[in-house]
Amino acid sequence: MSQEGNIMIKQAFFQGKNKKKRYFEGWYFKCISADRKHAIAIIPGMAIDPEGKKHAFIQVINAVTGKTWYHHFSYADFRALLDQFDVKIEDNTFNAQGLSLNIDTAEGNIKGRLCFDNIHPFPSGRKNPGIMGPFGLIPFMECYHAIIDLYHEIKGEIQLDGELLNFNGGVGYIEKDYGRSFPKTYLWLQASHFETSNATFVFSRARIPFLGREFPGFFAYFTNFEGLTFRFATYNHSRLEKWEVDKEKGSCTGKLQGPTGTLTFRAQMAGGGRLRAPVDGMMDREIVESITAEVWVRLTDRQGNVLFESSSREAGMEICL
């Protein structure tokens, strides 16, 4: 396998073994119940501040209540394999096949096990580079983003502060970020659970610092897992032809023109919870994330024929401007 293919596959693995300061790494698990009454995101990770102080964490957001938890752990309780996606923080485990939680801290308690099946990993290899494309191979980027699982089905239950959440028959998604800091300004969307069919849509736009300068970049990926797959990105000569965002209203619209078609979308935040995000490895930036945003997507081919059109009401969304 090529070096490029190896790098893309290994993005899910722990990258921070030799990092001494100004570094973070986090894996994002989004879980939606079959009846859509429960939506949570669970984010295990680690961080190293500018002075080299390390800690591990597990963040949780409950979309229904908007409540968030930041469970702090000693770095000595953090274990992550370098040759496969397998993370453990104290008695909590996370991998591509599922997660197990046993947390009882001053912040609250969460216990349970979720198993994943019918897993659709993000394509990897030379013809399918990671979602950042060639930018994922450049050293010293501020933040690297990777999609691990585009879609999977869930079995299991979670007890969150005494409330039992049933995720049997639900669906999920996994991604990760690692590096020094989140971009200062960005917008992120992730939608599954579309009304008309199984599909996944991911979009992000950010100001990307590199070698003392900044440039705007974006990527979008859509698939219905039945042969309809489109990628739009700065690196494949796609264009963001229309773009409007209103931070106060929590809304955005966009139109992407790519080599094989056009994707138009609208998104509207609904509620949200406050999460911690990294700045030079310090988890002290506050961002608001909704995982019950509404996203509408329409995909057309080069002749204008509609290939897909549907909405999702359980989308992840962040606007940081």
Long-range contacts (C-beta under 8 A, 24 or more apart in sequence): 1-125, 2-125, 2-126, 4-126, 4-129, 4-137, 5-124, 5-125, 5-126, 7-130, 7-136, 7-137, 8-124, 8-125, 8-128, 8-129, 8-130, 8-136, 9-124, 9-125, 11-130, 11-136, 11-144, 11-146, 11-148, 11-176, 12-85, 12-96, 12-146, 12-148, 12-176, 13-80, 13-81, 13-82, 13-83, 13-84, 13-85, 14-80, 14-81, 14-82, 14-87, 15-144, 15-178, 16-46, 16-48, 16-178, 17-82, 19-48, 20-48, 20-52, 21-48, 21-49, 21-50, 21-51, 21-52, 21-281, 22-48, 22-49, 22-50, 22-180, 22-280, 22-281, 23-47, 23-48, 23-178, 23-179, 23-180, 23-281, 24-48, 24-177, 24-178, 24-179, 24-180, 24-181, 24-278, 24-281, 24-283, 25-176, 25-177, 25-178, 26-59, 26-176, 26-177, 26-178, 26-278, 27-87, 27-94, 27-148, 27-174, 27-175, 27-176, 28-174, 28-175, 28-176, 28-177, 29-94, 29-99, 29-172, 29-173, 29-174, 30-172, 30-173, 30-174, 30-190, 30-291, 30-316, 31-114, 31-154, 31-158, 31-167, 31-170, 31-172, 32-167, 32-170, 32-171, 32-172, 32-192, 32-193, 32-291, 32-314, 33-165, 33-166, 33-167, 33-169, 33-170, 34-167, 34-168, 34-169, 34-170, 36-193, 36-313, 36-314, 37-64, 38-63, 38-64, 38-165, 38-166, 38-167, 38-170, 39-63, 39-64, 39-291, 39-292, 39-314, 40-158, 40-160, 40-165, 40-291, 41-289, 41-291, 41-316, 42-94, 42-99, 42-101, 43-275, 44-87, 44-89, 44-92, 44-94, 46-75, 46-78, 46-80, 47-278, 47-281, 47-282, 47-283, 48-281, 49-280, 49-281, 49-282, 50-280, 50-281, 50-282, 56-89, 57-89, 57-276, 57-283, 58-89, 58-92, 58-101, 58-103, 59-275, 59-276, 60-110, 60-160, 61-273, 61-275, 61-289, 61-291, 62-160, 62-273, 63-271, 63-273, 63-290, 63-291, 63-292, 63-314, 64-292, 66-271, 66-272, 66-273, 67-273, 68-273, 68-274, 68-275, 69-107, 69-108, 69-110, 70-107, 70-275, 70-276, 70-283, 71-103, 71-105, 71-107, 71-108, 72-105, 72-107, 85-148, 96-121, 96-148, 96-149, 96-174, 98-156, 101-158, 108-160, 108-161, 109-159, 109-161, 109-162, 110-158, 110-159, 110-160, 110-161, 111-158, 111-159, 112-156, 112-157, 112-158, 112-159, 112-165, 113-156, 113-157, 114-154, 114-155, 114-156, 114-157, 114-158, 114-167, 114-172, 115-154, 115-155, 115-156, 116-149, 116-152, 116-153, 116-154, 116-172, 117-152, 117-153, 117-154, 117-155, 118-151, 118-152, 118-153, 119-149, 119-151, 119-152, 120-149, 120-150, 120-151, 120-152, 120-200, 120-223, 120-225, 121-148, 121-149, 121-150, 122-146, 122-147, 122-148, 122-149, 122-150, 122-221, 131-202, 131-219, 131-221, 131-233, 132-219, 133-219, 133-233, 133-235, 133-236, 134-235, 135-208, 135-217, 135-235, 138-210, 140-210, 140-211, 141-179, 141-208, 141-210, 142-179, 142-180, 142-181, 142-183, 142-208, 142-209, 142-210, 143-177, 143-178, 143-179, 143-180, 143-181, 143-182, 143-183, 144-177, 144-178, 144-179, 145-175, 145-176, 145-177, 145-204, 146-175, 146-176, 146-177, 146-178, 147-174, 147-175, 147-202, 147-221, 148-174, 148-175, 148-176, 149-173, 149-174, 150-200, 150-202, 150-221, 150-223, 150-225, 151-192, 151-198, 151-200, 151-225, 171-198, 173-200, 173-316, 175-202, 179-278, 180-278, 180-280, 180-281, 181-278, 181-279, 181-280, 181-281, 182-277, 182-278, 182-279, 182-285, 182-287, 182-320, 183-207, 183-208, 183-209, 183-320, 184-209, 184-320, 185-320, 185-321, 186-318, 186-320, 187-245, 187-252, 187-317, 187-318, 187-319, 187-320, 187-321, 188-316, 188-317, 188-318, 189-252, 189-265, 189-267, 189-293, 189-295, 189-315, 189-316, 189-317, 190-315, 190-316, 190-317, 191-293, 191-295, 191-297, 191-312, 191-314, 191-315, 191-316, 192-312, 192-314, 192-315, 193-312, 193-313, 193-314, 194-297, 194-310, 194-311, 194-312, 195-310, 195-311, 195-312, 196-309, 196-310, 197-224, 197-308, 197-310, 198-224, 198-225, 199-223, 199-224, 199-225, 199-297, 199-308, 199-310, 200-225, 201-265, 201-295, 201-297, 201-312, 203-254, 203-265, 205-240, 205-243, 205-254, 218-256, 220-256, 220-263, 222-263, 222-297, 222-299, 222-308, 224-308, 228-299, 228-307, 228-308, 230-258, 230-260, 230-261, 230-263, 230-299, 231-258, 232-256, 232-257, 232-258, 232-263, 245-319, 245-321, 247-319, 247-321, 250-290, 250-293, 250-317, 250-319, 252-319, 260-301, 260-302, 261-299, 261-300, 261-301, 261-302, 261-307, 262-299, 262-300, 262-302, 263-297, 263-298, 263-299, 263-300, 264-297, 264-298, 264-300, 265-295, 265-296, 265-297, 265-298, 266-295, 266-296, 267-293, 267-294, 267-295, 267-296, 267-315, 267-317, 268-293, 268-294, 268-295, 269-293, 269-317, 269-319, 270-294, 270-313, 272-317, 287-318, 287-320, 288-318, 288-319, 289-316, 289-317, 289-318, 290-315, 290-316, 290-317, 290-318, 291-315, 291-316, 291-317, 293-317
